[in-house]
């Protein structure tokens, strides 16, 4: 699957980004027709009672009453000095068509829900779209990918907890998204927003595993069958292979890996900025031959390091890489920026901490071994079974936090 086609398939939606620094997170939209399995899962989720029609309350009190049908919301306050309200000026009264603000406490999920009464929902959505584009142009390409901004007909709520957002989209309220790299798994709704390039969805995504369930299952490359979201009709697109380090060097050169300087060695090579996945004797990791490309440390600090592996035991490599990944995630739930990610083929692997290199490798059909608990990938991305339980192979990466 080519990355360009992936992005085109998922460009219909984006997350509305947080209206407050404390509330930013994502949700998604844009799905193909639901498969029977996904549709059944979607039907099992609770739905709104049909009353309220997306909620068009005349006051904050009425908006609170609507929200209370689906989530805990007590101790409502409109005091502008309430510390639970966001500090940003963007969504204060008079901006973004906001006429009133309030905040309540979700005692069940141990968080807060910020309310915005809106006189012109189209103007509000346009303001958010403009804000999203501004943030992306300033270098934050993932802005809004984890939004929890949820809209009704004339009000907006921003819960601080992902699970509260999941509770709320069981109503007629919907997450809005405007980041063009956004998609939603099969089994969820996509609706048009009131402005171009934004969409509405009842899917809430998260990095902590507390978001909406992804009904898509990892795809087994060995199984042929009907087309699935993100997969071709004949099964997996396959994984790349190479018969030697020289072949691997030529292959990854097409993906942007600079191997002008390549050192073939079994010795452990790393730097403060570049840390490989394989640690120690390569053969104990199932690696047959190993090389490092880039400038090794010397007079200059080491840079552009990427490791190439030919693999005789892929299951062993993935098993040990899983243990290393989970150990790295244990403390704060995220990988170190200097830690490489394992990109695998059938009998080859590349270890890199460069996002641009990984995107090039995805176009060569390499996939990333992801062992995060609760990880899901949106429709349009590859999601295949790894050789070790609890991990998947994918070309989807969550935005860095």
N, C-alpha and C positions, 0 to 999 in steps of 0.2 A: 504494500500500500504506500502510495506516495504521500508525503506530508502535505503537499499542496492540496491534494484531493481531500485529505482529512480536514484541513482547515476550512475548505470550501463547504464541506458537508456540515460543519458545526458552527459556521459563521452567523447563523440566524440569531444567536442569543448571546447575552453576556450578563454578568452579575452586576447588579446596581451599585456595588461598592457601598461602603458604610457611609451613612450620613454623619456619623460621628466617629472619631478616632477609636472609641471603645467598642464600636459596633460593626466594624468592617469584617466581612466574611462572604462566601459565595453561594450562588444557586444557579440553576441552569435551565436552558430551554432548547427545544428543537429536537424532535424525535421522528423516526420513521414509523410506519404502521406497526402496531404492537403485535408481537408473536403471541400464540395461544398461551404459552407459559407466562410470559410477562403480563399479558392482559389479565390472566387469572390472578396473578399476584396483585395487580393494581386494583382489581375489583374487591380484593380482600381488605384493602385499606378503608378506614372509616371515611365517610364523606359528610359534607355539610347537610343540615336538615332542610335546606331549600328555602329557609326564611332569611331575609336580609338582602339577598341578591348582591353579594359582594359588599354589603354594608354601606349604606349611605346615611349615616347618622347625622342628626342636626347639631350635636354637641359632643364634647369629649366624654361626657357621662354616658351618652348613648353608644359611642364607640367602645368605651370600656365594657359596657354591658354586652355588646356583641362579642368582643374578644373573650369575655369570661365564659362563653359557651364552649370554648375550646382550650383555654389555658387559664392558669391562675393569674390574677391581676388585682392586687389589693393596694391600699394606701396610695391612691392617685393624688398627684400633686401638680399644680401649674406654676408653682413658685420658680421664677427664673434662676434663683440662687440654689435650688435643690441640686445637690452634688450628683444626683443620679442622671441629670440632664446632660447632654453633650455640650462641650465647651465651644464647638465650632460656631462661627457666625453664619455659615452658609444656610442653615435651615432655621434661623430665628424668624419670628414673626415679621412678615413683610418681604422675606426672601423666598424664592422658589415657590411662590404662591401659597406659602404657609400662613395661616391665620391664627393658629393657636398651637401650643405645645403642652404636653403633659408626660408624666412618667409614673408607672406603677411597678410594684414588686411582684415577681413570680415566685411565690413561696415554695412551689413544688419543685421547680428546676433551679432554684437559688440564683435568680438573676433579675434583670429589670426589662421592662418593655417601654420604649419611648414612643409616644404618639405625636403625629403631626396632622392637624386638620388642614385640608387643602381646598382652596377656592377654585382652582383650575388644574385638574389632574394632568392635562396635556402640557401645561406650562411647567409643572413640577417635573414630569418625565423628561421634557426637553432640557431643563436645567441640569438634571442628573446626567443625561447623555453628554451634554457639553462638558460637565465636570469630569466624566470618565475619560473623554477624549483628551482633555487637558492633561490629566494625570499620566495617561499613556504616552503622550508626546514628550512629557518631561522625563521619561525613562521607566515609569512603572507600568510595564506592559501587562502585568497581572492584576492591575487595579480592578477591584470589584468582582474578581473571580470567586470570592468566597463571601459574597454579600448575603446579609439576612434582611434586606429591605423588602418589606411585604406591603402590597398596595390593595386598597379597596376602591370603591367608587369615588370617595371624597376624603379619604384619610389614609395615612401610611403608618405602619408600625415597624419598629426595629428592635427585636428582642436581642438581648445580650447572649443568650444561650442557644446553641444549635437545636437542641431538642424542643425548645419552645417554638422555634420556627417550624419544625416538623409538625407540632401540634396545630399551629395556626393555619398551615396550608391544607388541613383537613376541612377547612371552612371554604367560603367562596373567595378568600383572600389569596393573592398570588405573589410570588417572588418576581421582581422585575430585574432584567439583566440587559446590559448594553455593551459588554466587552465582546468583540467579534470572534474571539476564540472559544466561545462557549457552546456546549451541547448538553443534552439530557438523555439519560438511558431510556431504553424501550420501556413502555408501560406507564409513562407519565404524560401529562398534557402539555401542549404548547399553544399559546394564544398570542394574538397580536397585541402589542402595546399601542399607545396612542401616538407614538412617534416612530419614525423609521429607524431601523437598525437596533431596536430594542424588542424584547419579547417577555412574555409572562409564562410562568410555569408553576406547577405544584411540586417540583423536585427541589429538595434542599441538599446541597452537597457540603461536605466538610472534610477537613484533614484529620479530625479526631475520631472518625468512625461513628459519630452521633447523628449524621444526616439521614436523609431518606434512603431506604434500602434500594440497592441496585439489583433488579431482577434478572439481569443478564448474567449468565454463568461463563466462567472461563472456557474458551474453545479448545477442544482437543484437536491438534493438527492432524492426527492420524485418522480422524473420523470424517468421512465425506458425508455431505448431506445438504439440506436446503440452506440457502443463504441466511446468515445471521447478521445482526447489526455489527458493522465493522469487519465483516469477514466476506470473502468471495464465495460464490455458489459452490465451488469445488473444494471447499475446505480452507486450510491455511494457505497463506501466501508463501509459506516456507521460510526457512532460515538459511543464511549464507554458509558456505563451507570453503575450505581451502586445504590443499594438500601439503603445504609447507609454510614456514615463516615468510619466505620470499613471496609466495602467492598471497598470503595474508597482507603483507606490506603493500603490494600493488592494489589489492582490493580496498583497503581502508584509505589509501591515498585518494580514492574517488569520493570518500566521505569527509575529506578535509584533514585527515591525520598526517602531519608532516613527519615523515620518516627519513628525511635527508640525512640525519644523524641517528643511526639505530645501533644499539649495543645489545648483542645477544649474550645473556648471562643468566645463571641460576642464583646469583647473589641478590640479596634483598636491597633494592634501590628505592629510595623515597626522598622527599625533601619536606621542609616545613610547610610548603604550599601545595604539594602534590603527594598524596598518600594512596598507594595501591590497595586493591582488595586482597590479593594474595599476599600473605604474610608468612615468611619462612620458606622451607623447602618446597619448591613448586610441585614436585611429584606427589607429595602428600596431599596436594589439592587437586590431583588428577591432571596436572599440566605436564605435557610432554616436552615442549620447548617454549622458551620465554625470552622476550626482548623488551627493551624500553626505548621509545623514540623521544627525541627532544634534546634540549641542552642540559647536560648534567652539571651539577654544581662545580665550581672552580673559582676562577677570578670573578665570574658573574654568578649571581644567584640562579639556581636551577629554574628553568621555565619550559612551558609547553610539553610537560611529560605525559606520555600515554603508554600503556603497557599492552603488548600483543602476546597472546597465548595460543598455541596449538594444544588441543585437549584430547587426552585418551580416555578420560572418565568424567563425563559431563555431570553425572549425578553427584559425584564426590565434590566437584568444584562448586556446584550449586548448594550442596548441603553445608559446606564450610563457609561459603559466602553468605548464606542465610544467617548462620550463627554470628558472623561478624557484623552484619547489618543490624540484627536485633540488639546486639550489645551496644552499638553506636546510638540506636534509637532510645535505649533504656532511660537515660537521664532526663532528656527534655523532649523526646518524641520527634526529633529531627536529626538528619544526618549532618555531620560536620561539613562545612563548605569545602574543606580541603580533601575530604574523602572521595575517592573515585566510586563510580557506579559500574556494576558489571554488565556489559553488553554482550549477549551471547549469540552465537550461530549454532550450527549443528555440531561442529567439532573444533570451533574456534571461539575466542573471546577477546574483548578489548576492555581495558579498565581506564576510565577517564573521568575527571571531574569538570570537564568543559561542556557546558550546555550546547554550544554551537557544534562541537564535534559530535555529540550524541544525536543531534538533529540530522546531521549528515549521515550518520550510521543507520538511523531509522530508515532513511531512503534506500539503503542497501539491504534492508530487511533484518538488520540486527534488532533484538529486543532487549529491554532492560529487565533484570531479575528484581522484582519488587516483593518483599516479604513483610510489608507493613500490615499490622492488624487492621481489618476493616477497609482495606484499600479497594476502590472501585474505579472503573474507567468509563467515561461517557460513551454513548453510541458514536460510531465513526472511528474509534480507535481499536487497535488490536488488543485482545485480551485472551491469552492462551495459557494452557497448563504448563507449569514448570515440572522439572523432574523431581522436585522435592515438595513434600506436603506443606501447605501454608504459604506458598509463593506462587506468583503468576509471572508470565512474560508479557510485556506491554510496551507500547510506544507512547503512552500517556504519562506525563509527569505533572504532579501537582505543583502549582506555583510556590516558590520559596517563601517562607514566612519571615 
